[in-house]
Amino acid sequence: MILGRERRRRERARRAAGEDTPLVRFLDVPAPRRSTRLADVPFLAIDLETTGLDPRTDRILSVGFVPVDGDVIRLGGARQLIVRADGEVGQSATVHGLTDDVLAAGLDLEDVLTQVLDALAGRVLLAHYAVIEEEFLSAACRRVFSAPLPVRIVDTLDLQRRLAAGPYDHPRAGTLRLGQARRYHGLPTYRAHAALTDALACAELYLAQRVAFSDRGTTTLKGVLR
């Protein structure tokens, strides 16, 4: 049933996206099977910096991504892309540090999406609190390519919730944030709210979580999908 629903979503998106667009090329590359061993799953860890949390009214300012293959983080494939923005971005600049002049020199949204989709083809999207990446990237694809982005997702926040919760309790507020989740696994602290740094932090966190899930007997993609 789940497989059929995923296939239908991809087929609807492909029909809406037209011919030979970056989204169509992405959709033409099969996603990893749910039965794939975690050691063989190709991921793309992604983080977005945005002007806010509502994809209907806010926009993407930067995208950071890094490929993860098995136990290897492919730093050679890491990228940070700035989306060109006209006008002021308001007080959100104090969070992500992207000033108006930096954003004015960025790339068109279509160029950024093209690079992201090329990197994501054949991979599973990996993110911390992935609803942000899923909703903003899908909304951007609707604007640029007239179709949403159907993609398989592993959310390291969801994985941390499952690891940290006991049989009768739930993780305390704040313990699921990226920095706190990394400390849970003994990982170092990085400066937050830089897209590429956060994508790398997410990738490292996933590798630590994967060991913990393997110790619990989870060895395939199905066991960690959101």
N, C-alpha and C positions, 0 to 999 in steps of 0.2 A: 504493500500500500504506500509506504513512504517513498520507495524507489519510483513508483508510478507517478506520485505527486511531484517529485523532483523533476522527472522527465517532462511532465506536462508544463511545468513552470519554464523550463529551458526552451521548450518548443514554442510556447507563446511569446517569450521574449525574442526568440529568433525571428519569428514572423513579423513582429512589430519593429524590429531593428533594421529591416531592409536588407540591402545587398552589400557585401564586402565592406562592412564597417568594423572598427576595432572590437565592438561588442559581439558581432557575428563571428569574427575570428576566434574570440575567446570561447564562445559557445560551441564552436566546432571541435574544440579539444576536450575529450572526455574527462570528467572529474574522476579522481581516485575512487575505487570501489570501497564500500563500507567494510568489506572483508579484508582490505589490505592491511598487512602487518604494520604496526606503528613505525617499525624500523625502516620501512620502505615508503612511507607516506611523504610526498613533497608538500611542504607548507610555504606560505608567504606570510610572514609576520608583518602586520600593517598597523600604523597609528596615524590618526588625523588630528590636526589642530584646526579648530573651527571658531567662528565668531560667537557661537552659542550652542545650545543643545537641540534646537528645533530645525530639522532639515527643510521644513517648509519655508522658513523665514531667514535662517542663518546659512552661512556658506563655508565651504572648505577653504582654508588658507594655506595649509601645507600637508604633504603626505610623506611619510617615511616608511620604507619597507626593506625587508631583508629576507632572502630565501633560507629555508631550513630543510635540509635533506638528511633524514635519519638523525644521527647525533651531531651533524655538522651544520654550523651556521655559516652560510656562504657570504662572507663580508665583501667579496668581489662583486656580488650582485646587489649590494646595499645602495639605496638612493634616498635622497631627500629632495622633494620637488616643491617649489613655491608656486602657488596659484596667483596669477596677476589679479590685482584688485584695484579698481578706481575709487578714489574717495577714501575717507577715513574709516578705520576699523573700530574706533571707539576704545573703551577701556579694556577690551579683551587683549590688547597689545601688552598690557602689564602682566598677563599670565604667560603668553607664549613668546613674547619678545620680538614679534614680527612687526616692525614699524612700517609706516606708510611707504617710505622710499624703497624698502626691501620688497614689499608686495607689488609696487608699481613696476619693478623689474622682473617679475615672475613670468611664468608661462601661461598661455591660454588654458582654460579648464579642459578643453578637448585634448590638447597635447598631454596634459597631466594624466587624464583618464586613459589615453592610448598607452602610455608607458606602464601605468598600473595594470591594465588589462593584459598587456603582453607578458608582464612578469607573473601575473596570477593564473594564466592559462595552464590547465592541467594540475593546479595546486589547490590546496585547501586554505581558506583564509583563516589566519590565526591572529587573534587580537584579545586585549584585556577589556572587558565590558564591550563586547563586539557589536552590541546594538548600535553604537555610534557609527562605527565603520560601515556596517551593513546598511543602515538607513541613509546616511549621507552619500555613500557611493551609489546606492540604488537611485536616490533622488537625482544625483548628478547625471547618471546614465539616462534617466528619463528625459531630462532637459536637453542633453546633447544628442542622444541616439534614439530617443522616443521609445525606450523600453527599459524595464528595471534590470537589476543585476542579480540573477539567481546563482547562488554560490554556496558550497558547503563550508561550514564554519565550525571551528573549535575555539571556545571562549575560555581563556585562562582564568577569568574571574569565576566562571561556573565550575571549572575544575578545582579551583582552590576552595570554593564553598563545599564541594563534595569531599575534599581531603580533610578540611579543618573541622567539619561538623561531626560530632559524636553521634551515637545511635539515638540519644534523647535530647540533644541540644542543637543550637545553631551558632555559627560563628558570631562573635561580638561585632558591633558596628565599627567600621573602620579597618577591621583586620583583613578585608578582602581587597583593599586598594593595592595598586601595583607595587608600591614600595613596601607595604606591610607584608604582602604575599611573598615578595622576594626575601625579606628578612626571615620569614617562617622557614625558608629553605636554606638559610645561611648565605644568601647572595648579597653582594655589596650594594650600597645605595648609589643611585645615579640622580642627576638633576632632572626633575620632571618637566613636562610640557615642552619638550623639543621632539618633533615627530620621529626622527631617525633614532634618537637615543631611547625613546619609549618603545619603538618597534624592536630594537635590540634587547631591551630589558624584558619585553614580553617573550621573545624567542628564548632567552636564557631561562626564564621562569618555566616555560613549557618543558624544556629539557629536564629540569629538576622534577617537575610534576610527572613527567612520563616515567621516570624511575619509580616514583611512589606508586603510580598506577600499575606498573609492571609487577611490583611487589604484591599488589592486591589481585593479580591474575588478569589484568586488562592488557591485551596485547594487540588488538586490532583497532582500526579507525572507528568502528561502530561504537566502541566503549567510551570514546571521548568526545564524539560529536555533540554539539549543543542540542 
